[in-house]
Amino acid sequence: MSDTPVKQNTAAFYGQSVASFAVAMAATAIGIYQLEADPWVRAFLGIAVLYLVTSAFTLAKVIRDRQDATTGRAYSPFEKL
């Protein structure tokens, strides 16, 4: 029986992903802040963006967990340390 190697992302890919997320969140926050609207409208848009981000993280986790369950691979949160 052969063991298939686990594909891991490079540090550069991880860094690019984090930087891209930070730039997208900053640009959205600046755009909402600069919006010519009442404060309650800006607050509503800010909460909506935060809800969308948390939902996206949850969806990604659920998809990852389902894939790990089908491959039989146990996930360790410290495997990249």
N, C-alpha and C positions, 0 to 999 in steps of 0.2 A: 504494500500500500504506500503510495507516495503522498507526502505532505505538500500541499500547495502553499507557496509563500504568500504571506499577507502583504497586500500592497499598502504602503504607507506614503503619506504626502511628504514632500520635502519641506524644509524649514522656510524656503523662499515662498512656496505656495501658501503656507500657513500665514506668513507675514503679509503677503499680498492680500489674502482674504480679510485679515484683521484690518489692514489699512483701508481697503475698499469699503468695509462696513463702517469704519469711523468717518471716512469722507462722506459717505451717503447720509449717515445720521447727522453730521454737522451741516451739510448742505440743506437738508430738510429742515433742521432747526432754524438755520439762518433765514431760509425762505419763509417759514411760518412767522418768524419774528418781524421780518420786513414787510409782511403782508399788510396792506391798507385795509384793515377790518377792525371790528370791535374786539376788545380783549377776550370776551367769551368765545368768539369764533376761533381766535388763535388757540385758546386753551382747548377747545373741542378738537381742533385738528391735531394738536400735540398729543392729546390722549389717544386719538385714533391711530396715530403713528406708533405710539408705544404699544398699543394693543396688537397692531399688525406685526410688529417685531417679535413680541412674545409668542404670538400664534405661529409665526414662521419657525422660531426655535423649537417650539413644541412639536410641530409637524415634522421637522427634520429629525428630532429625537425618536419619534414614533416610527418613522420610516427606517431609521438606523436599527432600532430595536427589533423590528420585524425582520429585517435582513439578517441580523445576527442570530435570530431564533431559527431561521430556515437553514443557515449554514452550520449551526451547532457550535459556533464560536462564542465563547464567553467574553463579554466586554469588560475590560478593566480600565477605569478612568485614569489610572496612573501609567498606562502602557507606554506613553511617549516621554515620560520623565527619565 
